């Protein structure tokens, strides 16, 4: 009888203990999910970009962010400048006023190989952000069913062959940031190193007969071979990612319909020309035409251009016409 009474008292104490634990846990959960954490509103968002695994002083060819790029032979060094703008599209939330997709501009906070990005963004905890440098028009983004589609266009036309222009206007890189904390006014996100969407190429040419360098004033590039796109090259590409995309990888898709080659107009004759081109899934033949004060030169070359790579294609042989 004594043991039975003892067991009853022990059970009561255990129940009180468990109820207390549940009450504390419930209070903690309530505190963690306060309304300001789970409400879409404007917050000052800071994106912390993760380090690039051993690339603290040298940027790998597959990952070349962003604004100031220096050629180091087979690799490009890239540095942010404080204030550099990036485009941001919220892949998880709509504006508080309705169905409009949240798009805005954020900025680099410091100069160097690595920087945080910051800006005022309508967001909440656990949102995902699509980040693009240089800035692009994200107003093409839309909602379809449960999916938020972030869509934008990458112009390829208008390149001038200089590394400076390529770095600030054509070297498109993409990242996906995750909001990990949010208070009433502030939020913080994490993002892996941004990845290039295109292929960066450095071209130089030599006269096939004399082996002399061919300075470039105008360079035109087109697809070779006998395909339906022979003699042409896309003038732009589109990228589309959604909140439902499993791997969230951004892929540039060529815009069809161009009847012209890609034309690079240099400010003055130069021996090396920097160009961004579309990555391909298979090897392609390319046509090259160079014009300068001495005349016109033509030739072809075959290559497989991969996304994010820096291709050094020097001393390509061309025939004087």
RAMO-V466058 format. One record per pair of residues at least 4 apart in sequence whose C-alpha atoms are under 6 Angstrom apart, sorted by the first residue. I is the first residue (numbers start at 0). J is the second residue. Records with the same first field share a line. If there is no record, write none. Layout:
# RAMO-V466058
I->J, J
This chain:
# RAMO-V466058
21->25
34->38
35->183
36->124, 181, 182
37->123
38->123
39->121, 122, 123
40->121, 122
41->120, 121
42->119, 120, 184, 185
43->118, 119, 185
44->117, 118, 119, 186, 187
45->116, 117, 187
46->115, 116, 187, 188, 189
47->115, 189
48->189, 190, 191
49->190, 191, 192
51->192
54->58
58->63, 76
60->74, 308, 309
61->307, 308
62->194, 195
64->77
65->77, 78, 79
66->78, 79, 166, 167
67->77, 78, 166
68->76, 77, 166
69->75, 76
70->75
71->75
78->111, 112
79->110, 111
80->110
81->107, 108, 109, 110
82->106, 107
83->106, 107
84->105, 106
85->104, 105, 106, 131, 132, 133, 134
86->104, 130, 131, 134
87->102, 103, 104, 129, 130
88->101, 102, 128, 129
89->101, 128
90->127, 128, 147, 242
91->126, 127
93->98, 99, 100, 101
94->99, 101
105->117, 118
106->116, 117
107->115, 116
108->115, 116
109->114
124->178, 179, 180, 181
125->178, 179
126->177, 178
127->176, 177
128->175, 176
129->175
130->173, 174
131->172, 173
132->171, 172
133->171
136->151
137->151
139->150
140->148, 149, 150
141->148
142->146, 147, 148
147->241, 242
148->240, 241
149->239, 240, 241
150->238, 239
151->237, 238
152->236, 237
153->235, 236, 237
154->235
155->234, 235
156->234
158->263
159->263, 264, 265
160->265, 272, 273, 274
161->273
162->273
164->168
165->169, 170
166->170
171->195, 196
172->193, 194, 195, 196
173->193, 194
174->193
175->190
176->188, 189, 190
177->188, 189
178->187, 188
179->188
180->186, 187
181->185, 186
195->307
196->306
197->277, 278, 306, 307
198->275, 276, 278, 306, 307, 308
199->274, 275, 309
200->273, 274, 309, 310, 311
201->272, 273, 311, 312
202->271, 272, 312, 313
203->270, 271, 313, 314
204->212, 213, 314, 315, 316
205->210, 211, 212, 213, 314, 315, 316
206->210, 211, 316, 317
207->316, 317, 318
214->268, 269, 270
215->268, 269, 291
216->265, 267, 268, 290, 291
217->263, 264, 289, 290
218->262, 263, 288, 289
219->261, 262, 287, 288
220->260, 261, 286, 287
221->230, 231, 232, 260, 285, 286
222->229, 230, 231, 285, 286
223->229, 284, 285, 286
224->229
225->229
231->258, 259, 260
232->260, 261
233->254, 257
235->254
236->251, 252, 253, 254
237->251, 252
238->250, 251
278->304, 305, 306
279->304
281->303
282->302, 303
283->301, 302
284->300, 301
285->299, 300
286->299
287->297, 298, 299
288->296, 297
289->295, 296
290->294, 295
295->320
296->317, 318, 319, 320
297->317, 318
298->317
